[in-house]
Amino acid sequence: MLSTLALVWGVKGHFYSKFTTTNDTIKDVNEKLKEIGCVVPGDIVINTGSMPLQKRIRTNMLKISVVE
């Protein structure tokens, strides 16, 4: 699925498997992206997901955040 996103939309997807609160997940993902050098402070990150997590439905949540 991640390679399809890159091929069709030109985005770089990353798999994340922890289950925690949405806000904690977004903070954790942004920190991990910073650690591996994909983003730097000041970059804008678009986080998407589906709620509730257990249903595994299509994306219905979007959060735009600025990397600190």
PAKOLMAR-881798 format. One record per residue: residue in one letter; x, y, z of N, C-alpha, C, CB in turn. Coordinates in steps of 0.02 Angstrom, whole numbers, padded with zeros to 5 digits, always signed. Glycine has a CB too. Example, Ala and Ser with C-alpha at 12.3 -4.5 7.8 and 13.67 -1.06 7.14 Angstrom:
2
A+00660-00284+00390+00615-00225+00390+00660-00165+00390+00565-00224+00452 S+00642-00112+00354+00684-00053+00357+00645+00002+00394+00704-00030+00286 
This chain:
68
M+00041-00060+00000+00000+00000+00000+00043+00063+00000-00047+00000+00060 L+00097+00063+00039+00139+00123+00042+00173+00137-00024+00192+00114+00096 S+00194+00085-00060+00225+00096-00125+00174+00122-00176+00258+00032-00150 T+00111+00101-00169+00058+00126-00213+00048+00201-00202-00008+00088-00200 L+00049+00222-00139+00042+00294-00124+00097+00334-00157+00043+00306-00048 A+00158+00308-00154+00215+00343-00185+00208+00345-00260+00280+00309-00165 L+00188+00290-00290+00182+00286-00363+00125+00330-00389+00171+00214-00384 V+00067+00326-00357+00008+00361-00383+00007+00435-00362-00056+00327-00357 W+00023+00449-00300+00016+00517-00274+00083+00554-00265-00020+00515-00209 G+00138+00519-00268+00203+00552-00260+00218+00571-00188+00206+00612-00302 V+00189+00535-00141+00201+00549-00071+00245+00494-00041+00135+00554-00031 K+00276+00508+00015+00317+00459+00049+00280+00437+00112+00388+00488+00067 G+00252+00377+00111+00215+00350+00167+00259+00312+00214+00158+00306+00143 H+00241+00311+00278+00277+00274+00329+00227+00233+00369+00319+00321+00375 F+00243+00170+00382+00199+00127+00421+00209+00140+00495+00213+00053+00405 Y+00154+00144+00532+00155+00155+00604+00105+00108+00636+00139+00230+00622 S+00128+00066+00682+00084+00014+00709+00065+00021+00783+00117-00051+00700 K+00088+00074+00817+00070+00082+00887-00003+00104+00892+00116+00134+00922 F-00037+00084+00945-00105+00106+00958-00107+00147+01021-00154+00045+00962 T-00116+00212+01014-00120+00257+01071-00167+00314+01051-00048+00285+01090 T-00168+00368+01088-00213+00423+01071-00191+00455+01006-00216+00475+01129 T-00237+00488+00973-00223+00521+00910-00169+00574+00918-00286+00552+00881 N-00175+00616+00969-00126+00669+00980-00056+00641+00995-00148+00714+01037 D-00053+00588+01036+00012+00557+01051+00042+00526+00989+00005+00504+01106 T+00000+00495+00948+00024+00464+00886+00054+00516+00839-00033+00426+00851 I+00019+00571+00830+00044+00624+00786+00110+00653+00811-00008+00681+00780 K+00115+00664+00876+00178+00689+00905+00234+00639+00894+00170+00703+00980 D+00220+00574+00906+00270+00521+00899+00292+00515+00826+00242+00454+00924 V+00245+00515+00780+00262+00510+00709+00305+00568+00686+00198+00506+00666 N+00286+00629+00706+00325+00688+00686+00396+00685+00714+00291+00751+00710 E+00403+00660+00776+00470+00653+00806+00511+00601+00768+00463+00633+00880 K+00480+00545+00751+00516+00493+00714+00538+00518+00645+00473+00430+00706 L+00495+00555+00611+00512+00584+00546+00571+00632+00553+00452+00620+00515 K+00573+00669+00608+00628+00715+00620+00693+00677+00633+00612+00762+00680 E+00688+00622+00672+00747+00581+00688+00779+00551+00626+00727+00525+00736 I+00738+00530+00578+00766+00497+00518+00782+00548+00462+00718+00444+00492 G+00771+00612+00476+00791+00664+00430+00742+00679+00374+00854+00645+00400 C+00680+00655+00381+00630+00669+00329+00601+00739+00336+00573+00618+00333 V+00602+00767+00396+00576+00834+00408+00624+00872+00454+00505+00832+00438 V+00619+00937+00452+00658+00980+00496+00610+01029+00529+00715+01018+00457 P+00630+01059+00585+00586+01107+00617+00562+01161+00568+00621+01139+00677 G+00498+01175+00570+00468+01224+00525+00432+01192+00467+00520+01270+00500 D+00446+01128+00452+00411+01093+00398+00338+01081+00417+00446+01025+00383 I+00296+01076+00367+00226+01061+00378+00214+00987+00362+00180+01106+00334 V+00181+00952+00408+00166+00881+00399+00090+00872+00398+00199+00839+00456 I+00067+00831+00352-00004+00815+00348-00012+00743+00372-00033+00824+00276 N-00045+00734+00429-00058+00668+00458-00130+00649+00441-00046+00667+00535 T-00139+00588+00414-00206+00564+00399-00218+00498+00436-00217+00555+00324 G-00280+00481+00447-00296+00418+00480-00370+00404+00475-00273+00419+00552 S-00389+00349+00506-00460+00331+00509-00481+00322+00582-00474+00266+00469 M-00541+00345+00596-00567+00342+00664-00634+00307+00662-00574+00413+00695 P-00651+00262+00706-00606+00234+00756-00556+00185+00726-00647+00199+00811 L-00500+00176+00759-00446+00135+00734-00467+00062+00723-00388+00137+00781 Q-00509+00036+00767-00527-00035+00764-00566-00053+00701-00567-00053+00825 K-00602-00006+00671-00643-00022+00613-00603-00027+00548-00697+00030+00604 R-00544+00005+00546-00501+00004+00486-00539+00026+00424-00472-00066+00476 I-00572+00083+00428-00608+00110+00371-00564+00159+00334-00674+00145+00394 R-00591+00190+00282-00552+00238+00243-00535+00300+00285-00590+00259+00180 T-00488+00338+00259-00465+00398+00295-00524+00446+00307-00410+00434+00255 N-00532+00467+00369-00584+00515+00385-00559+00567+00435-00645+00479+00414 M-00493+00570+00445-00462+00617+00491-00400+00646+00458-00445+00584+00559 L-00392+00712+00466-00334+00746+00438-00310+00798+00488-00350+00779+00369 K-00245+00800+00500-00217+00851+00544-00155+00879+00512-00201+00823+00614 I-00152+00944+00507-00094+00979+00479-00055+01007+00539-00114+01035+00427 S+00009+00992+00543+00049+01016+00599+00116+01042+00573+00059+00961+00652 V+00145+01087+00612+00211+01114+00598+00260+01080+00644+00213+01192+00607 V+00314+01054+00616+00365+01019+00654+00401+01069+00700+00416+00983+00607 E+00407+01050+00763+00441+01094+00812+00515+01079+00815+00410+01088+00882 
